[in-house]
Amino acid sequence: MSEKHLFLVSYILDNQPQSTELESDKDSITPEEAQRYVEALHTSAQPSDITDVQVTRIVHPHEPGTTPGHYQQP
């Protein structure tokens, strides 16, 4: 049985920061793969409306109530 890996995909949609989690059998995900995943989530959006796609592997799943992605500013 293969191990699942969790990734945080952060992106900008219509000038608004967004993020989603993506589970994969692969141990890494390219920004291009993440872009296709995000486009599939937002079928009503044009692909050009989705920008700044970033992928971060989540080593320890976040605790409920915490905010992932672009919202974490220093």
PyMOL commands that set and color helices and strands:
alter all, ss='L'
color gray80, all
select helices_A, chain A and resi 31-41+47-49+69-71
alter helices_A, ss='H'
color red, helices_A
select strands_A, chain A and resi 5-13+16-24+50-58
alter strands_A, ss='S'
color yellow, strands_A
deselect
rebuild
show_as cartoon
